[in-house]
Amino acid sequence: MSLPHYFRLLPHVGPQREKALRLEGCESWNDIVNAPHPLAGLDPSAWDEVRAAAEKSLRAMRAGDVAFFTSRLPAAEQWRVLAQWFDRASYFDIETSGLAVDSIVTLVCCFHDDQPLHFLAGENLDDFLELLESVKLLVSFNGTSFDVPRVLDRFHIPELPCPHVDLRWLCHHAGWRGGLKKIEREVGLRRPPDLDGLGGAEAVWLWEAWSEKGDARARRTLERYCSADTAMLKLVAGKLCERLGAPVPLPEEAHVWRLIHDALPDLGRPDGALDGFRAAEPLPPKPAPAPVVSADLFSITEMVGSTTGLSRAEKQARLRERWRHYRGEGT
């Protein structure tokens, strides 16, 4: 049931009255506005309030006023907003230098207007704030608890300049529990091989390898990893809308990954790593690798292999130990 057919947004309408309205022939806000007399046992005064609210909702939808709905719908129903403006939504994720209070935002990635954009600390991070001014609907995974507060703190703003929905809780209410990677596997999605196995602990390590050692492959892998999160947000969001009865124009997986590969070519992926992904168009010639500082510093295969099966805390401890070794602070 799409947004214009959701009646519990209106005053005096709960589950039973919504059912009564449908039995009397109302299927949308427009039907309520055009009804010749009060319905569902409502007195004229209450019916006037319901009609006025339906008219206001129709005007907001026609005007594209997303914030009108995100501020009124309960958390479990925000998927209706996502489905209504799916083709205009922007999906974002951040990386930080750690989980401590004084950790910094190192990277923001955003899948916006079908383009994977990235904003790196020390280079163009402030441009993300400008991008937010043009965002119609911002979508995150667990952003209410983590990403959004970090962004507000980083840019010293009281609130986002655009409406926001948290896909984690939409998935939770639909029965898809756990983290993004767990959910994407359960719904049959998969990442490119060079990004498989990476998580938040490795992202911290990658940032340190770039910011302190200038390892270009570490930077690129960090950017690709974060961009992959944003791509997965869009793909999972589309599958969620379909599950809830609101099919949306979901792009093919191969097309989404092609966009990321084109914008952020992998500097370390071995030949054949894209096998199994049907490209939307022929693969472009393999780009020449960018200069790499300290070529023996970064090996994604070695790093991921050494942390497979470990808990997040164990991963962080293992990676800190390795980083001390690279810094020459011990073995």
Secondary structure, 3 states (H helix, E strand, C coil): CCHHHCCCCCCCCCHHHHHHHHHCCCCCHHHHHCCCCCCCCCCHHHHHHHHHHHHHHHHHHHCCCHHHHHCCCCHHHCHHHHHHCHHHEEEEEEEECCCCCCCCEEEEEEEECCEEEEEECCCCCCHHHHHHCCCCEEEECCCCCCHHHHHHHHHCCCCCCCCEEEHHHHHHHCCCCCCHHHHHHHCCCCCCHHHCCCCHHHHHHHHHHHHHHCCHHHHHHHHHHHHHHHHHHHHHHHHHHHHCCCCCCCCCHHHHHHHHHHHCCCCCCCCCCCCCCCCCCCCCCCCCCCCCCCCCCCCHHHHHHHHCCCCHHHHHHHHHHHHHHHHCCCC
